[in-house]
Amino acid sequence: MRYDPLFVAPMREELVRLGFEELRTPDDVDRALSRSGTTLLVINSVCGCAAGSARPAVALSLHHSVKPDHLVTVFAGMDTEATQYAREKYLAGQPPSSPSMALFVDGTLAVMIHRHQIEGNYPETIARLLVDAYDRYCQRANADAEV
């Protein structure tokens, strides 16, 4: 299902303002998710839990001192080819879930936060899941790069 681009524009902009790069094609996905370092992929959506919890949680998590090297997003229901490609190639074995968040280290999935972990939770709770992942994987990746 494709949504009206005018309706979706503010939801896209919410992550772009935070510094996220939009991935709109499979080529964009390959380029972004094959980079070295840590990459946070947010699968954005129009559902209420994306607006009420997921996007605010991402924003909160980025106030932490340790952050991923790269921030990228695809929009389920809009960037359908890019979303499907990311799910098939980089999130293989994970059930389709939107909104959701995935942290990659050198192109390999390290942490997946599914919709069921987002729905019904406060942004602070979800942000804690992200911060814990940043502390575990981003610090290590940054330390490895400095050696």
Long-range contacts (C-beta under 8 A, 24 or more apart in sequence): 1-77, 2-77, 2-78, 2-80, 3-46, 3-77, 3-78, 5-78, 7-46, 8-46, 8-75, 8-77, 8-78, 11-44, 11-46, 11-50, 11-51, 11-55, 11-75, 12-44, 12-73, 12-75, 12-78, 14-55, 14-59, 15-42, 15-44, 15-55, 15-58, 15-71, 15-73, 18-58, 18-59, 18-62, 18-71, 19-62, 19-71, 20-71, 20-72, 20-73, 21-70, 21-71, 21-72, 21-73, 22-72, 22-73, 22-74, 22-75, 22-79, 23-72, 23-73, 23-74, 23-79, 23-82, 23-86, 24-74, 24-79, 24-82, 25-79, 25-81, 25-82, 26-81, 26-82, 26-85, 28-82, 29-74, 29-82, 29-85, 29-86, 29-89, 29-90, 30-85, 30-89, 32-70, 32-72, 33-72, 33-86, 33-89, 33-90, 33-104, 33-107, 34-107, 35-69, 35-70, 35-107, 36-106, 36-107, 37-68, 37-69, 37-70, 37-105, 37-106, 37-141, 37-145, 38-68, 38-69, 38-70, 38-103, 38-104, 38-105, 38-110, 38-134, 38-137, 38-138, 38-141, 38-142, 39-68, 39-69, 39-70, 39-71, 39-72, 39-103, 39-104, 39-107, 40-68, 40-70, 40-71, 40-72, 40-101, 40-102, 40-103, 40-104, 40-130, 41-72, 41-73, 41-74, 41-86, 41-90, 41-101, 41-102, 41-103, 41-104, 42-71, 42-72, 42-73, 42-74, 42-99, 42-100, 42-101, 43-73, 43-74, 43-75, 43-76, 43-83, 43-86, 43-97, 43-98, 43-99, 43-100, 43-101, 43-102, 44-73, 44-74, 44-75, 44-76, 44-98, 44-99, 45-75, 45-76, 45-77, 45-98, 45-99, 46-77, 47-98, 47-99, 47-115, 49-99, 49-115, 49-118, 49-119, 49-120, 50-98, 50-99, 50-118, 52-123, 53-118, 53-119, 53-121, 53-122, 53-123, 53-126, 54-99, 54-101, 54-118, 54-126, 55-99, 56-123, 57-118, 57-123, 57-124, 57-125, 57-126, 57-127, 57-130, 58-101, 58-127, 58-130, 59-123, 60-123, 60-124, 60-127, 61-126, 61-127, 61-130, 61-131, 61-134, 64-131, 64-134, 64-135, 66-131, 66-134, 66-135, 66-138, 66-139, 66-142, 67-134, 67-138, 68-103, 68-134, 68-138, 69-138, 69-141, 69-142, 101-130, 103-130, 103-133, 103-134, 103-137, 103-138, 105-137, 105-140, 105-141, 106-141, 110-136, 110-137, 111-136, 111-137
